[in-house]
Amino acid sequence: MLEYAAVLFAFLFALATATILLTIPRFLSPKFPSQVKSKPFECGMTPFSSPVGHAPVHFYIIAMLFIVFDVELVFLFPWAVVFRKLGIFGLAEMGVFLGFVALGLIYVLKKNALEWK
């Protein structure tokens, strides 16, 4: 039971720290709203027009897909290190895992998420 006390203490300490860091600025920050502060600001100059249209998000979609597949494939390294100990069962498990990764990649390709237009 004593080993769980350290985990509980760390959790409570993290919770208290987060709570304190999120509430202190609410009370200590200056609040002087004005018309000048409410105006749009762009590189120190008054904007000449309002933004129109939608921002392209294709780059961010590709970046997120890269991170997802990269994180999934990082699991290959520890598997390769203990491959001989795992035997056929470990090979089958990794085959299933890579099958799911391949299904995800096929889905992404079917949705044309990697097409640069």
C-alpha angles and dihedrals in degrees: 000000000000092000089060091053090070091051091048091048092050091049093049091046092051091047092049092047092050092047093049094046091050097046103040095068090052090063101033103041117100115246113199107144117194140164092257093055091049094057120100113262125205123173094323094301133097109259113249095212142009116260112265131193130013125304112243110251098180093103091054092049091054091047092051092048090051091052093047094050092040093054091047093050092048085077088070093073099061089042091053091050093057097030096118092052093050096052123181093338091058091047091052092048092051089047090056091046093050088046090059091047089051091049089053091050091049090051091051091049092049090053090050090233091147095051111113106214 
